Amino acid sequence: MNWEQLLSARRYRAKAGQNVKKAADLRSEFEKDYHRIIGSASFRRLQDKTQVFPLDKSDFIRTRLTHSLEVSSFAKSLGQNIGENILAYQRDAGFTVQMKEDICNILQCAGLIHDIGNPPFGHFGEEAIREWFAENLHRLTFHGRPVKEALSPQMRQDLYRFEGNAQAFRLVTKLHYLVDEKGMNLTYALLSTIVKYPVSSLEVNPNSGNIKDKKIGYYYADEAIFREVVRAVGTDGRRHPLAFILEAADDIAYKTADIEDAFVKGFLSYHKLMEELRELEAAYVQERTSFSPSKRLQEMYDRGKKLYAEGAKEYAVKNWIVRVQSFLIQCATFGFTSNYQAIMEGTYRYDLFHGTFADKFMELLGDLAYREVFTSEVIYRKEVSESVMINYLMDRFIGAVIHYDDNERELGTIDKRLVSFISGNYKNAYHYHARGKSDEERLYLRLLLATDYICGMTDSYARRLYQELTSSVY
């Protein structure tokens, strides 16, 4: 792979002379992507979508929007570090200062939209949708035939393996129906960067040992645009190098933020965090770094005692998080630059922290958040309530769309009203892409239409719609 091709500024909807800057507009194509994203309704909806704590009333706790802003910031910083390293050590003869700038702009945009396809209620919402299809697809019928049998294997697996990453690609390439059916019409370099898993639902293999095979990256419905992007940037089934950087930024953001949010919400104490850090350091010899997480936390606590006696623990944890993030950015930079050749050849199989103390440290942060927060009764109670809402909405809207746009059967009175709730943009996209398709493919696209609508909901809207349809109070 080469950077000139990887940084393709082509778009799905090409304009004559699109790469020629107008006198009044000096932005690069990637800077234009940024403004398209922040001006979109899909991006604004992230302010009311769960990161960790669903439907939380606190102003402090992160939402999917604030998380995305943090990922965007970390990704851009990593791009600056890595781009400067490539230039300083002449790792690539064809790499230029302009390429470094383009990389930073692409990564900044990628951070903003990497979670834009996630449904309400965070990752639990994804699991609930997957489980709904696994438990119900075989029960549905279409023209007297089980829906499961009417779909091809890949169509079925798309639903069973429903994934926010694939939904993000779908949303920005098709569902953001502002001008036409080509979505936000973002640059191919950016689209390729957000596809962390460049495999279909039939190719997913979490046990392959290659991180790119872990989850689905695109749906059968979106394969044509995916293939076009791949050809333009030259990845050919391999991860775009910037996808490694985006993933590292995401990992740094959510694993450190989960700890901070858990502390603020009272799920994790200062002493528990210190105890876990000391156990980790006793178990693993630190290589290539003198950074000691426990010593740095103690330093922050001692400083906090001098400044804010009663708030020393809060001061310590919050300031420790900032220093940990800086350390992890350095580690990810090293991970990319030290494996530069393998990444550019498409043979690197791991994340950027693999084989380092940072890898064990990140694993601890994730495990600690899981044990102290995600398995708590408070979160479990919320998730049970959320599953009731997701299951109900899936029941009603999947049931309604099966015979939408069906020549052999008209919609019932209630189903017509349910379909009328679905965004006109989503229905326009469905009709455009369903033209000339077989009954089975149109059925598949209608099932996606229902999930498109539900995924586009904010947490509050999903709850409010559930309450309205059931006349209940949650």
N, C-alpha and C positions, 0 to 999 in steps of 0.2 A: 504494500500500500504506500502511496505517496501523498504528501500534504496538499499538493496542488489540486489533486482530484478529491481528496477527502474533504476539503474546504469548499466544496461546490456551492455556488450561490444560485444555482438553478432552482426554479420553482415549478410546481405542477401547472399553474396557469402562467405561462411565459408571456412577457410583453416585449414588443419590439424595442430593442435598445435598452432593456432593463438594467444592464450593467453600466450604462453611461450616466454619470451623475449630472443632475440638472444644476444650474447655477444657484438656484435657491434651496437646494437640498444636498448637503454634503455628507449625508449619512451613508454608511456602507449598507449592503443588503442585510447584514446580520444585525445592525443597529435598527433597521426598519422592522425586523422581526420582533425586537424588544417592544416597540411601540404598538405593534399589532396585538401582542400578548396582553400587555397591561391594560389595553383598552377593551378587552373582551369580557363578556358577561361570565364566561366559564371561569376565568381567572378570579373575578370578583367573588364568585360563589365559594371559593376556597376559604373565605373569612368565616363561613358558617359550616365548616366540615371538621370532623374530629381528627385530631392528631393522636392523643392518648386518652384524654378524659372527655367522653361524649357529653354534649349538652351542658358543658360546665359554665357556671355563672361568673367565674373569676375573670378579671381583665388580664391577669398575669399569665394564665395557662395558655400554652401555644395552641393555635389552630392549624389547619392544613395550610393556610395562607402564610402565617408567620414562619412555619417550618420551611415552606418553599422559598421565602425570602432569605432565610438563613442558608439553605442549600445553594441558592444562587450566589450569595456572597462568598461562601467557601469555594465553590466551583471556580469562580472568577479568580480568587486568590491562588488556587492551585494552578490555574492556567498561566497566571503571571510567573509563578515560581518555575514551572516546568518549561515554559517557553523561553525564559531567560537562561535556564540551564542548558537547553538545547543550543541556544546561540553561543553562550559563553564557552562551552566545551566542544562546539562544532560537531555535535552528534549527527547532524544531517546537513549535507552540503547544500541542499535545495531549500532549507528553512530560512525564512526572512523575518525581519522585524514586523512587517505587515501581517504575516501569518500568525505571529504571536498575538497581535492585537485582535485578529479575527477569532482566534481560539478563545480568547477571554470573552468576547462578545457572544459567541456561540454558547459557551458554558454558562454564562450569566442567564441567557434565555432558557437553556435546558433546565436549569435549576428551578425556574419559575413554573415550568409546565410538566415536570417529571411526574407529579401526582395529580394532574388535572383531570385524569380519567377515573379517579377513585370514587366509589359510591359513598353515600352517607355512612357515618359510624365507623370510619377508619377501616383498618384491615379486617376487622370482624365483619364488616359489611360485605367484603369480598368473599369471605368464607361462607357467609349466610347465603349468598347468591349461588355459589358453587354447590353447596349442599342442597339447595332447593331443586336445582336441575337434576342432581343425582337421585333425589328421592321422588321426583314428580314427573320427569320427562317421559318415563315409560307408561305413565297413567293417562297422558293426554292423547287425544285422537284427532285425526284430520282426514276428512272424507272416508270415515269408517276404518281408517288404518292407524295404528299406533304412530305417534309423531316420531318416536325413536327410530322406527323402521323407515320412515320417509326421509330422514336426514342421512347424508353421507357420513362415514366415520369421522372425517375431519370436522364437519359441522357439529356433530355430537360432542367431540372432544373440545371444541371451542367453548361450548357451554359448560361442560364438566370442569374445564380448567380456566374458567373465567378469571381474568387478571386485570388489575388496574393499569398495568404497563401497556398491555395491548389496547385497552380502552382509551388510553391517552393518545396513542398513535391514531386510533380511529376518530377520536373527537377532533383533533387538530387538522386531520386531512379530509374529513367528510362532514362532520356534524355541525361545525361552526358555519352555518349556512347564512353568511352575511351578504356576500356578492353573488356567489353561485355555489355549485356542488363541490367545489374544491377546498372547502374548509377555510382555515386561516391562510392557506397558501404560503406556508413557511418554506425557508430554504431547505434543500435536500441535506446539507451538512447538519443542520439542526435536527431534522427529522431522524437522521441516522444515529445521532448522538443519544436521543431519548430511547432508542430501541436497545435496551440492555440485554435482551435475549433474542437474537436474530434467528429464531426457530419457530416452526409452526406447532400447533397443538399435538400433531402426530409425532413430532421430533423431540418433544420434551423428554429429558432423561436426567433427573436430579443425581443419579449415581454414575454419570459418565466421567466425573472428575474434571469436567470443563465447566466453568461458571456460566458460560453462555447458554448452556443447555438446561439450566435450572427451571425456567418457567417459559410460558408462551409469550412470544413477542408481538404477534400479529394474528388477526383472524383470517379465515378463508375469504371473508367478504372484502378484506383490504389487501389481499395478496398482490393484486396488480400494481397498486401504488407502491407497496413495499418493494417489489421487484424492480420497479423503475428507479426508486431511490438507491437501491443497492448497486445497480448498474452505473448510475451517475457518479457515486462516490467511490466505487471500486472495492467495496468490502467483500462481496462474494461469499456470504455465509459466515464471515468473521465479524467480530465485534469492531465497531468504530473505535479507534484509540481513545477518543474523548469520552466514550461510554464508561471506560474504566475510571476516569477522573470524576465524572458525574456520580458514579456509584460511591466512590470514596467520600465525596462531599456529602452525599445523602447519609452515609453511615456515620460520619463525624457528627453531623447535625442532630440526627435523631437519637443516637446513643448517648450523647452528652446532655441533650435537652431532656430526655426521659428521666435522667438522674436528677437534674435540677428541678423539674416539675414534680417529681416524686418527693423530693425534700420539701418543697414549698407546700405541697398538699398534705404533708405529715405521714406519708407512707414509708419514708426512709429517713433514718436519723444520721446525724453527723458521726456518731460512734459506730454505727453499723457500717457505714461507708469506710471509715478508717480501718476497722477490723478486717473487712474484705480485702482492702488494698494491701495490708501487711501480709495477709495469708498468700496473696498472689505473688508478691515479691519474694517471699520465703520459698515458694515452690519453683520459681523460674529465675534463672540467672539472666540478668539484663545484658543484652549484647548491643553494640553499636550506639548506645545512648547512656548518658549519665542521669537521665530524667527519672526521678523516683516519685510516683504519684502520691505515696503516703507522706513522704517528707515535704513535698510541696503543699499538701493539704494542711500539714502541721504548721508550716511557715505562715500560711494564710490565716490560720486560726490565731497564732501568736500575734500577728499584726492586727487582727480584728479585736483582740483583747485590749490592745493599747488604744485603739480608735473608738470602738463601740463595745464596751464590756458586755452588755446584755445581748447584743446581736452578733457576737463573735462567730458563732457557728454558721449563721446565714451568710455573713460576710465571707467566711472561709470557703463555703461550698460554691457560692456564686463566682468568686474570683478564681477559685481552683478550676472551675469549668472553663473559663477563658484561657487559662494557661494550658490546660489539657488539649483544648481545640488547637492551639498554636503548635503544640508538640505533634499532634496527629497530622496536621497539615504538612509538617516537615517530613513525617514518616511516609505519607502518601506521595510526596514529591520524590523522595528517595526510591520508593517502590516503582514509580513510573520510569524514572530516569535510569535506574540500575537494570531494568528489564526492557529498555527501550527497543532494542532490536527485535526481541520476541514479540512485543506488542505490535510493532509495525509489520511484522511478518504474519501476524494473526495466530501465533502458536502459543501465546501466553494463556494459561488456563485458570488463573487465580485472581483474587482481588489484590489491591495494591499493598495490603498489610500482611500478606501471606509470609509465614516463616519468620516473623519478627516478634519482639516482645509486645509491640503495638497490637499484634493479632490477638495475643492472649489477653491483653488489657481491654480491647474492644469486646472480646467475648465475655469477659467479666461484667462489663457495664451492661451488656444486653441481658445476661443471665440474672444480674441483680435486679434490673427493672422488671424482668419476668416474674421473679420470685416474690418481690416486695409489692408490685403493683398489679400486674396483669392477672395474677392468680388470686387476688384479694376478693373478698366477698362483695365489696362495694362495686368493683368492676364487673364481677360475674352477674350481679343483680342487674346492672345496666345492660349488659350484653344479652341477658335473657329477654329483657323488655325490647331491646332493639331487634332481636331475632323474630319476635312476634310481629313487629311492624314490617320488617323486610318480607317475611313469609306471606303476610296478608297482601301486601302490595304486589308481590310476585304472583300470587294466586289470582288476583283480580285482573291485573294488566296483561299477564301472559294469556289468561283465559279470554280476554277481550280481543287481543290482536290476532289470535290464530285464524279467525275467519274475516279479519279486516282485509279489504281489497280482494275478496274471494268471489269469483263469478258464480260459484255453485251454492252459496249460502249467504244470506243477509245477516248482518249483526242484529242481535237482540236489542231491546230498548235500552237496557242498562249498559251493555257493552258499547253502544254508540256513544253514550255519554262519557264513559271511561276513556275511549279513544280520543274524544274531543279535548280531554285534558292534556294530551301529549303535545309537546312543542310543535308548532307548525314547521320549524326548521328541520326537526327530526323526521317529520312525515314527508316533507319535500325531498329530503335526502333519500328516504326509503323509496319513494316513487321513481326518482331519477335512476337509482341503481337497480331497481326491480324490473325496469323495462327489458322486455325480450327474454326474461329469465323463465326457467321452468317453474311449475307449481311448487316443487320441493325447495328450490332456491329462494323463491319468494317467501315461503313459509319460514325458512331459516332467517331471512332478513327481517321478517316481522317479529320473530323471537328476539332478535338483536334490538329491534325498535323499542320493545318494552324495557329491555335492560338499559338501553341508551337513556330512556326517560328516567328510570329509577336512579341510575348512576349520576344523572345531572342534578338530582335533588340535593338540597342542603339538608343538614340534620334537622333543622327546625321545620323546613317544609315537609319532609317525610313524616315527622311526628304530627304536624298539623293536618296533613292530608289523611293520615291514618285515623286521627280523632274525628275528622269530618265524616269519613266513610263508615265509621263504626259507631258514631255518636257516643264516643267514649272520652274519658279524661285520663291522660297519662301523667 
